[in-house]
Amino acid sequence: MTRTPLRRPQTRSRRFRITLTDLLWALIGLMLTIGGTLLRASMLAPHFVFAGAPWIWTPQSVPLHFLGVSYQIGAVLLIGCLGGKNAAVMSQIAYLALGLAGFPVFSQGGGIQYLVSPSFGYLLGFVPGAWVCGYLAFKAPPRLESLAFSGFCGLFVIHLTGIAYLILGSMLRWVNLESSSVWQAFLTYSINLLSGQLAVTCAIAVLAFFLRRIMFY
């Protein structure tokens, strides 16, 4: 009587797998992030003018109000909602690599000197923020509320990384705060920009919702 050898239980591979679709979305995400850095986020705030009878529109009644931020973070979150975590992470790693290599893709140019900038921590946060947003966006059906939640979580991770970079950099004295303090830098890069970034995140959730409906996934 021969014994049959015991077979080891098959386990699924958890390796980081990159597909052609991931690469395509990563390239789109990189282009969107670069382009979003150059575009100021604005919103329509129409003013209705009562002219005796009905409400009428005039060219002066539709001004654009600048939200104080660009579409940079919006592009990071959008590619997470559309391309998933792998594509989102690759696009932001490529974005950081281009900027640190000297290409002027950041809001104030580029170069290795950006490592000592107080804002670099927020740029560094694009990588985990994009991963979190992309991970959560595909854990549930693409409803508007789930996509908005994914975007808010990604935005939270970006700010958390930026704040941690500020605190650690000031303690180790590698972040150049010039004459400002950590608190002032926190106000400048987090508190003062948060309302505009929240508005952009809401808009991105709506856009991602309709795009995923159109693309049937």
ZALUM-928211 format. One record per residue (C-alpha): residue number from 1; residue in one letter; chain; y, x, z. Coordinates in nm, 3 decimals. Layout:
<pts>
n; res; chain; yy; xx; zz
NUM; A; A; Y; X; Z .
...
</pts>
This chain:
<pts>
n; res; chain; yy; xx; zz
1; M; A; 0.000; 0.000; 0.000 .
2; T; A; 0.325; 0.155; -0.112 .
3; R; A; 0.652; 0.095; 0.054 .
4; T; A; 0.947; 0.001; -0.153 .
5; P; A; 1.252; 0.213; -0.078 .
6; L; A; 1.526; 0.041; 0.105 .
7; R; A; 1.826; -0.026; -0.111 .
8; R; A; 2.171; 0.036; 0.017 .
9; P; A; 2.390; -0.271; 0.017 .
10; Q; A; 2.626; -0.271; -0.276 .
11; T; A; 2.987; -0.251; -0.176 .
12; R; A; 3.279; -0.329; -0.393 .
13; S; A; 3.494; -0.039; -0.496 .
14; R; A; 3.837; -0.051; -0.341 .
15; R; A; 3.983; 0.222; -0.557 .
16; F; A; 4.329; 0.191; -0.703 .
17; R; A; 4.255; 0.064; -1.053 .
18; I; A; 4.523; 0.070; -1.320 .
19; T; A; 4.490; -0.148; -1.628 .
20; L; A; 4.684; -0.150; -1.952 .
21; T; A; 4.856; -0.468; -1.834 .
22; D; A; 4.968; -0.288; -1.518 .
23; L; A; 5.117; -0.008; -1.725 .
24; L; A; 5.300; -0.255; -1.946 .
25; W; A; 5.445; -0.443; -1.650 .
26; A; A; 5.536; -0.112; -1.484 .
27; L; A; 5.734; -0.010; -1.791 .
28; I; A; 5.908; -0.348; -1.795 .
29; G; A; 5.983; -0.313; -1.425 .
30; L; A; 6.129; 0.032; -1.473 .
31; M; A; 6.359; -0.091; -1.749 .
32; L; A; 6.461; -0.395; -1.545 .
33; T; A; 6.541; -0.182; -1.240 .
34; I; A; 6.753; 0.060; -1.442 .
35; G; A; 6.932; -0.226; -1.613 .
36; G; A; 6.971; -0.423; -1.291 .
37; T; A; 7.144; -0.128; -1.127 .
38; L; A; 7.422; -0.152; -1.385 .
39; L; A; 7.469; -0.531; -1.366 .
40; R; A; 7.680; -0.690; -1.096 .
41; A; A; 7.532; -1.004; -0.944 .
42; S; A; 7.768; -1.297; -0.978 .
43; M; A; 7.749; -1.670; -0.936 .
44; L; A; 7.924; -1.967; -1.085 .
45; A; A; 8.151; -2.153; -0.846 .
46; P; A; 8.292; -2.441; -1.048 .
47; H; A; 8.606; -2.618; -0.935 .
48; F; A; 8.640; -2.975; -1.049 .
49; V; A; 8.982; -3.094; -1.152 .
50; F; A; 9.069; -3.459; -1.112 .
51; A; A; 9.291; -3.568; -1.399 .
52; G; A; 9.352; -3.932; -1.337 .
53; A; A; 9.021; -4.077; -1.449 .
54; P; A; 8.689; -3.882; -1.460 .
55; W; A; 8.616; -3.534; -1.336 .
56; I; A; 8.677; -3.285; -1.615 .
57; W; A; 8.596; -2.920; -1.676 .
58; T; A; 8.854; -2.664; -1.771 .
59; P; A; 8.797; -2.300; -1.871 .
60; Q; A; 8.973; -2.191; -1.554 .
61; S; A; 8.750; -2.408; -1.338 .
62; V; A; 8.436; -2.194; -1.384 .
63; P; A; 8.517; -1.857; -1.225 .
64; L; A; 8.254; -1.591; -1.161 .
65; H; A; 8.235; -1.473; -0.802 .
66; F; A; 8.090; -1.127; -0.744 .
67; L; A; 7.825; -1.127; -0.470 .
68; G; A; 7.889; -0.766; -0.372 .
69; V; A; 7.553; -0.639; -0.497 .
70; S; A; 7.382; -0.554; -0.825 .
71; Y; A; 7.060; -0.696; -0.965 .
72; Q; A; 6.874; -0.379; -0.869 .
73; I; A; 6.677; -0.526; -0.580 .
74; G; A; 6.630; -0.844; -0.778 .
75; A; A; 6.454; -0.645; -1.051 .
76; V; A; 6.228; -0.480; -0.792 .
77; L; A; 6.122; -0.817; -0.652 .
78; L; A; 6.090; -0.982; -0.993 .
79; I; A; 5.840; -0.729; -1.122 .
80; G; A; 5.640; -0.777; -0.802 .
81; C; A; 5.630; -1.153; -0.855 .
82; L; A; 5.534; -1.119; -1.221 .
83; G; A; 5.331; -0.799; -1.251 .
84; G; A; 5.166; -0.768; -0.912 .
85; K; A; 5.158; -0.491; -0.657 .
86; N; A; 5.017; -0.210; -0.876 .
87; A; A; 5.271; -0.249; -1.155 .
88; A; A; 5.555; -0.296; -0.907 .
89; V; A; 5.470; 0.022; -0.715 .
90; M; A; 5.431; 0.231; -1.031 .
91; S; A; 5.763; 0.110; -1.171 .
92; Q; A; 5.950; 0.206; -0.854 .
93; I; A; 5.780; 0.544; -0.821 .
94; A; A; 5.885; 0.616; -1.179 .
95; Y; A; 6.238; 0.496; -1.100 .
96; L; A; 6.269; 0.728; -0.800 .
97; A; A; 6.120; 1.019; -0.995 .
98; L; A; 6.372; 0.974; -1.277 .
99; G; A; 6.662; 0.953; -1.036 .
100; L; A; 6.561; 1.255; -0.829 .
101; A; A; 6.500; 1.453; -1.150 .
102; G; A; 6.867; 1.415; -1.234 .
103; F; A; 6.877; 1.113; -1.464 .
104; P; A; 7.174; 0.890; -1.373 .
105; V; A; 6.968; 0.579; -1.297 .
106; F; A; 7.088; 0.527; -0.940 .
107; S; A; 7.409; 0.341; -0.864 .
108; Q; A; 7.596; 0.670; -0.812 .
109; G; A; 7.413; 0.891; -1.059 .
110; G; A; 7.105; 1.089; -0.970 .
111; G; A; 6.976; 1.425; -0.852 .
112; I; A; 6.782; 1.580; -0.567 .
113; Q; A; 7.095; 1.564; -0.348 .
114; Y; A; 7.030; 1.192; -0.315 .
115; L; A; 6.773; 1.279; -0.048 .
116; V; A; 7.054; 1.337; 0.203 .
117; S; A; 7.238; 1.018; 0.108 .
118; P; A; 7.235; 0.738; 0.369 .
119; S; A; 7.140; 0.491; 0.095 .
120; F; A; 6.830; 0.682; -0.020 .
121; G; A; 6.612; 0.521; 0.245 .
122; Y; A; 6.675; 0.185; 0.084 .
123; L; A; 6.580; 0.326; -0.256 .
124; L; A; 6.267; 0.470; -0.096 .
125; G; A; 6.197; 0.125; 0.042 .
126; F; A; 6.165; -0.009; -0.311 .
127; V; A; 5.808; 0.126; -0.323 .
128; P; A; 5.661; -0.050; -0.016 .
129; G; A; 5.890; -0.350; -0.071 .
130; A; A; 5.763; -0.393; -0.426 .
131; W; A; 5.403; -0.359; -0.306 .
132; V; A; 5.446; -0.623; -0.035 .
133; C; A; 5.619; -0.863; -0.273 .
134; G; A; 5.358; -0.813; -0.545 .
135; Y; A; 5.069; -0.846; -0.300 .
136; L; A; 5.193; -1.170; -0.146 .
137; A; A; 5.300; -1.320; -0.479 .
138; F; A; 4.938; -1.325; -0.597 .
139; K; A; 4.774; -1.426; -0.270 .
140; A; A; 4.875; -1.790; -0.313 .
141; P; A; 4.933; -2.026; -0.606 .
142; P; A; 5.269; -1.958; -0.773 .
143; R; A; 5.475; -2.220; -0.595 .
144; L; A; 5.846; -2.180; -0.551 .
145; E; A; 5.825; -2.147; -0.173 .
146; S; A; 5.546; -1.886; -0.186 .
147; L; A; 5.736; -1.674; -0.439 .
148; A; A; 6.053; -1.699; -0.231 .
149; F; A; 5.855; -1.595; 0.079 .
150; S; A; 5.715; -1.296; -0.113 .
151; G; A; 6.065; -1.192; -0.216 .
152; F; A; 6.205; -1.227; 0.135 .
153; C; A; 5.920; -1.018; 0.277 .
154; G; A; 5.979; -0.749; 0.015 .
155; L; A; 6.351; -0.749; 0.092 .
156; F; A; 6.277; -0.718; 0.464 .
157; V; A; 6.052; -0.416; 0.403 .
158; I; A; 6.322; -0.250; 0.190 .
159; H; A; 6.579; -0.286; 0.467 .
160; L; A; 6.331; -0.182; 0.735 .
161; T; A; 6.254; 0.137; 0.543 .
162; G; A; 6.622; 0.206; 0.485 .
163; I; A; 6.709; 0.161; 0.853 .
164; A; A; 6.418; 0.381; 0.962 .
165; Y; A; 6.533; 0.651; 0.718 .
166; L; A; 6.886; 0.631; 0.857 .
167; I; A; 6.775; 0.664; 1.218 .
168; L; A; 6.520; 0.940; 1.154 .
169; G; A; 6.755; 1.127; 0.921 .
170; S; A; 7.038; 1.121; 1.172 .
171; M; A; 6.810; 1.243; 1.451 .
172; L; A; 6.680; 1.532; 1.239 .
173; R; A; 7.024; 1.587; 1.085 .
174; W; A; 6.920; 1.580; 0.720 .
175; V; A; 7.112; 1.262; 0.628 .
176; N; A; 7.475; 1.327; 0.543 .
177; L; A; 7.668; 1.058; 0.730 .
178; E; A; 7.999; 1.243; 0.686 .
179; S; A; 8.243; 1.092; 0.936 .
180; S; A; 8.053; 0.764; 0.981 .
181; S; A; 7.785; 0.677; 1.234 .
182; V; A; 7.440; 0.528; 1.198 .
183; W; A; 7.581; 0.191; 1.301 .
184; Q; A; 7.851; 0.203; 1.034 .
185; A; A; 7.595; 0.301; 0.771 .
186; F; A; 7.375; 0.014; 0.887 .
187; L; A; 7.665; -0.228; 0.844 .
188; T; A; 7.748; -0.085; 0.502 .
189; Y; A; 7.400; -0.084; 0.350 .
190; S; A; 7.231; -0.373; 0.533 .
191; I; A; 7.458; -0.630; 0.695 .
192; N; A; 7.737; -0.632; 0.438 .
193; L; A; 7.497; -0.658; 0.143 .
194; L; A; 7.236; -0.891; 0.290 .
195; S; A; 7.396; -1.224; 0.199 .
196; G; A; 7.431; -1.127; -0.167 .
197; Q; A; 7.077; -0.989; -0.177 .
198; L; A; 6.939; -1.309; -0.024 .
199; A; A; 7.114; -1.510; -0.296 .
200; V; A; 6.968; -1.282; -0.564 .
201; T; A; 6.622; -1.314; -0.408 .
202; C; A; 6.643; -1.694; -0.423 .
203; A; A; 6.745; -1.677; -0.789 .
204; I; A; 6.459; -1.436; -0.864 .
205; A; A; 6.209; -1.672; -0.699 .
206; V; A; 6.324; -1.957; -0.924 .
207; L; A; 6.309; -1.735; -1.233 .
208; A; A; 5.963; -1.601; -1.144 .
209; F; A; 5.837; -1.955; -1.080 .
210; F; A; 5.936; -2.075; -1.427 .
211; L; A; 5.816; -1.757; -1.601 .
212; R; A; 5.473; -1.779; -1.441 .
213; R; A; 5.450; -2.143; -1.540 .
214; I; A; 5.537; -2.051; -1.898 .
215; M; A; 5.284; -1.765; -1.904 .
216; F; A; 5.013; -1.980; -1.736 .
217; Y; A; 4.915; -1.749; -1.452 .
</pts>
